[in-house]
Structures are given as C-alpha cells and as structure tokens.
Amino acid sequence: MKKTIIIVVTVVLTFLLSNCTAENPATKITTTPSDTKEETFKYLALGDSYTIGQSVCSICSFPEQLKNQLTNTTKNHKYTLEVIARTGWTTTHLIDAIKDKNPSTNYNLVSLLIGVNNQFQDIDFSVYEKELPQLINQSIAFANGNKKRVIVVSIPDYAFTPFGQNYRNPTNTSLEIDHYNAFAKKYCEDNSIQFLNITDITRDGIKNPSLVTNDGLHPSAAAYTLFVERLLPLAFKTLQEEKQ
C-alpha cells in the first residue's frame, strides 16, 4: 500500500514540475541579456566639408555611410551620429565650434578630419601644428578619455579634381597636403592614436571622375564609400572592444 502511494505521489509531482517548466519562461533556455538587449553606441564626427559631405546627398557622407554600415553589420545595436563640421572650416573654426557646441564626453567613437582649409587659405603651418594636437586631445576627451575610440582621417587631395587642376599649381598642392598628413600621421603614431589614410583614394579623381561630385571639387558618394571600406574594420574593432 505504501509503495503504491509513493508511486502515485511521484507521478503527480513529475507531472506538475513538467507543466511548470513548460509554462514558466524563466526556466527556458534563452540567450543571455547581453545578446538580446539593444545597446546604443554614440559616434561623433568632427571636421569640415569632407565630413558633412558637401554636394552629396544627406546620407552619402562618410559618417552617415559608416553609421549605416555599422547598423547593418551588427545585431541589437543602435548607432547615433552627431556631426560638428562645416564647409570652409579650418582647425581654428572647429575649435571655436566645439566651444559653442560643448559636446558630451561619452562617445564610443570619434572621427577627426580637418586641415585642408588651413592649406587652402594659406594659413601658416604652425597653426596646424599647434591646433591639431589640441583637437585630437579634445576628441579623446569626448571619447571619455579613451584614445582607442578616436580615428584621425587623412586630408583628401583636391589637386586631383577638375577644380584642383586649374587652381594654382596642383603639384604644390599635393606636396603641401602630404606635409599636413605626414605631421598628423607622426603625431598619431607617437601617441598611439589610430590614423587612417584615404588620400590615395582621392588621387584617383582625375582618371576616375566618378570619385568627384558634380561641383568638381569634393569627393562623391562613391569616394566616401571607399573611405568607409577602410574605416569600417577600425570602427568595428573599436566598438567590439567596448563590449569586452
């Protein structure tokens, strides 16, 4: 008799437990919260006409394309983009604009592309030598003090555009831009900051007119896509490290 009761109780308990397991979501095997919770990454792009994408569509600039590529290649992540840039800005203009905007200091990614207007406006090179490091340090501050989150992008070479071919001496323009980029690259290397060269892409602008927009001066959406092909692995690696 006792044995029969024990068997009946065991069967009933097994039935109840199995039902609880089936109905209680907490007991199911699911992905971890870190896999399913949507995370937001903030991207700040600092620069000039090359950053806003002068003469291309609103989503064709390299920061917009980079944001969209990151969104398309990662799951459960949202990306926001803030741009502080304007056509014609020198390093001094950008510094002044940053003071006015006063960005936050919690960006996950910061890109900086500046200097072509210093060269174009014949501003003494010493200004760039002084102000680029200042802008890089500000970029690091906006990235919560983490220099690994900052990417400095080289200055495109407008000498290889219809405008540039008819402006002053195109060869001298290229040499001066090389001088600016060499300084930026060395500073970044000396301070363990990511530096990305895209200048060579823009130097195909004469033999490949599709890389120049209709204004005859600025990179086209296709050129910015090539920028992003190089930027994306750096940005993705940076953001992956954020999660670790």
N, C-alpha and C positions, 0 to 999 in steps of 0.2 A: 504493500500500500504506500509506504513512504517513498519507495523508488518511483512509483507512478506519479506521485505528487511532484517530486523533484524534476522529473522529465517534463511534465506539463509546464511548470514554472519556467524552466529553462527555455522551452519553445516560445512561451509568451514573451519573455524578456528579449530573446533574439529577434522576434517579430517587431517589438516596439523599438528596439535600438536601430534596426534596419530602416524603419519608417522615419525615425528622427534624422538619421543620416541623409536620407533621400530628400527630406523637406527642409533641412537646415542649411542655408548657403554657407554658413561658417565652417561646416565640416567638409565642403567640397574642395577638391584640389584646384586652385586657381593660380594665376600669375601673381607675382608679388606686387604690392602697391607701386613700387618704383618702376615697374614695367607698364603699368596702366595709367598712372597719374600723369596728366598733361603738365609738362614743365614749360616755363616761358623763359626764353633767352633774349636778352636785350643787346642790340647792335647799334653802335654809334659810328657814323661816317663823317669824317672831318675833311674839308678840302676846298675846292674851287669848282670851276666849270666841269672839270673831268669827273667830279664826284656827283654833281647834280645831274649830269648827262645833258649838257647843253645841246639843243637841236635834235634830241631823240625823244621818244615817247616817255610818258611818265613812269612806266615800269621797265624801261630799257636801260637805265643807268646801271653801272656795275653793282652798286649797293643793293638796288632793287632786285637785280638778277641773282645776286648772291643769296639774299634773303629767301627768294623763291626756290632756289636750288636746295638750300638747306631744309626748307619745309618739305620739299618733295623727296628728299633722301633720308629723312629721319621720321620715326613714328612717335606719336604722343608728345610732340614738341611744338610750341608756338614761338614764332620769332617776331619781335617788334623792331622797327628801324626808326632811328632819329638821324636826321641829316643837318649838319651845320656847314653850309657851303654856299658860295655864290660866284657867278662868273666875274672874273677880274680880281678876285681876292688874292692878295699877297699874304705872306706869313703874318705881317702886322695886322692886316684886316681880320684874319682868322683869330688871332689872339684877342683883338677887341671884341669880336662877335662872341667869343667864348665867355668873356666877362659879362656881356649882356645876357646871354642865354643861361649861364650858370648851370651847366648840366649836372645831373646826379653822379654819384660815384659807384654805381652798382651795375655797370655794363659788363656783359660777358664777353663782348668782342668790340674792339675799336680799330677802325682803319684810318690812316692818315695819308693823304696825297696832296702835297702843297709845294709851291715853289716856282711853277712855270711863269707866273706873273711877276715874280721878282726878277727873273731873267728878261722877260718881255719888256718890262718897264725900266730896264737898265738900272735897277736898284743895286747899290754896292753889295758885292757878295758877302761882305762881313755881316750884313743884316741877317742873311740866311744862316750863316754860321752861328750866330747868336740865338736866333729865334726858332730854328728847327729843333734844337735840343729842348728848348722851353716847351714847344708844342708836344714833343714826344713825352716829356715828363708830365704834362697835363693829361695826355692820353692815358698814361699809366695810372694817374690818379683817378680818372673816370672809370678805369677798369679795376677799381677797388685795390689799387696798388700792385696789381699783378701784371708784370711786364709781358708774361706769356700770352696775355689776351690781346696784345697790340700788334698790328701788322702795318708796317710802313710800306707804301707802294711807290715805286719809282715814277719819275715825271715822264709822261709821253713826249715824243719828239715831233713837234708840229712842223718841222722843216720838211717832212715827207708828206705834205699836204699841198693842194693847189695854192692855198694862201701862202704857206711857208716857202714854196719855191719862188715866189715873187716878192718876198719880204726880206730886205737886207741881203745878207749872204747866208744861204742855207747851210753851208759847211760850217761857218762860225756858230750858227745857232745850235747845230748838233754838238759841236765841241763844248759850248757853254752848258748845254743840258747835261752832257757827260760829266762836266765838272760838278754840277749840283748833285747828280746822282751818286758820284763817287764819294762825295762828302757824306751824304745820307747813309750810304751802304756801310762805310767805315765806322760811322758813329754807331749804327745799329749792331754791327759785328762786335765792336769794342764793348758794347753794353748788353749783349745777349738779347737783342730785340729782333723779331722777325722782319726781314726785308725782302720784298718781292719785286723782281724785275719784270716789267711789262713793256719797257721801252722798245725792245726789239720787235714786238708785235706792231707798234705804230710805225716803225720804219719800213713796213711793207706797204704803206699807204699810197705810194705812187704807182707801184706795179700792181697793186690790188686796190682799186678805187672803192670797192665795197666796204673797206675799212674806214672810210671817211664819210661823214654825214654830208647832207646837201649844202651845208653852209661852207664847205670847202676847207674847214679848219679843224673841227672836233672829231673825235672817234665816233664811229657809227655804233648802232646796237650790236652788229656782228663783231666789231672790235671788242666791245665790252664783254661779249660772250666769251671771247678768247681770254680776256682778263680773268673772268670768273673760273674758267677751267683751271687756272693756276691758283686762284685764291681758295677755291672750294676745299682742296685737301688740307690746306693750312688751317682754314676756319673750322673744318670738321674735326681735325685733330685737337685744336684748342678747346672746342666745346665738349669733346669726349673726355678730355682731362678734367673739365669742370665737374663731370658726373662722378669722378672717382674719389 
